[in-house]
Amino acid sequence: MHTPTATKKIHRFLLPAFITPAIGEIVSIDDPRVAHQAHRVLKLQIGESIVVFTDGGPNVTAEITDTTAQTLSIQIKGIETIPPVPRTLIAAISIVKGDHFELMVQKLTEIGVQTIVPIITSRTVKQTVRVDRLQAISDEALEQCGGTARVHITEPLSLKACFENYPYENVILDPLSSEDVVSPSEKVVMYVGPEGGWSEQDAEVIVQHHPQYLRVTQRVLRTETAAILGAYTILWR
């Protein structure tokens, strides 16, 4: 029987800006958030390894040479370019109540979605989201999962406005559809409706844009579950 190999977790940190230096170079990171997380929260010590990266940049492996509450000094040990996900996926999802939307943002980040658009349909109950909080949740998930492309969380849009703002191939998640996506394009917008399903008014907007349809299961799923399964199917299957 295969026994998993025990490994020590190497923490990753997303930086707002970083010029990739040469291997062996010592760099000071003047980012209070990163320094606080490393020094106060994780209590990382001199000599420990970390990974730093910027939006879309490589994974830079480094060894801590000094750490304070305000700065972090590291010596560069390795640089690894991360291959991109198979295609660009924009997830347009009806806002759901409670912390379900936050969980969905976290999981969609891990899967590799590029943009998340909270949409307001005729049956959407909750009309607002805290974009700053969702962005922070997404950034933390990106650090944890090993990706490097930062997910963009937008302000809420109406269904009609979303189609107008993102004029790419559209895929509608629909458990009742007999059709299925044949071959997604390089850039796809995935639409996930509210718990009550698409209304007649929503359907009138949708049909004008001649979308493809995707049935990930014959069961009627919660919005967040459908979004996660749909994103994985479009990106990785």
Number of C-alpha atoms within 10 A of each C-alpha: 3 4 5 6 5 6 6 6 8 11 16 23 22 22 15 9 12 14 9 17 13 13 14 13 12 17 19 14 18 13 15 14 15 21 22 18 14 23 19 13 10 11 11 18 14 14 13 13 21 21 22 24 25 19 17 14 21 20 23 21 20 24 20 21 17 16 21 13 15 14 19 22 19 26 21 23 17 15 19 10 11 14 10 12 15 13 17 18 22 23 26 28 26 32 27 25 14 9 8 15 19 20 16 22 26 22 22 26 26 20 19 26 25 19 20 25 23 26 27 25 22 17 17 18 14 12 16 15 17 11 15 12 12 21 20 13 16 25 23 16 20 26 20 14 15 15 25 23 22 22 22 18 21 17 14 22 20 16 22 15 12 18 20 11 9 14 12 16 17 24 23 21 24 24 18 13 12 10 12 15 16 9 8 16 14 12 17 20 26 25 26 25 29 21 17 11 19 19 13 10 11 16 10 12 13 18 10 9 14 11 17 18 21 23 21 20 14 11 11 15 15 16 22 25 14 23 26 21 17 23 22 18 14 22 18 11 7
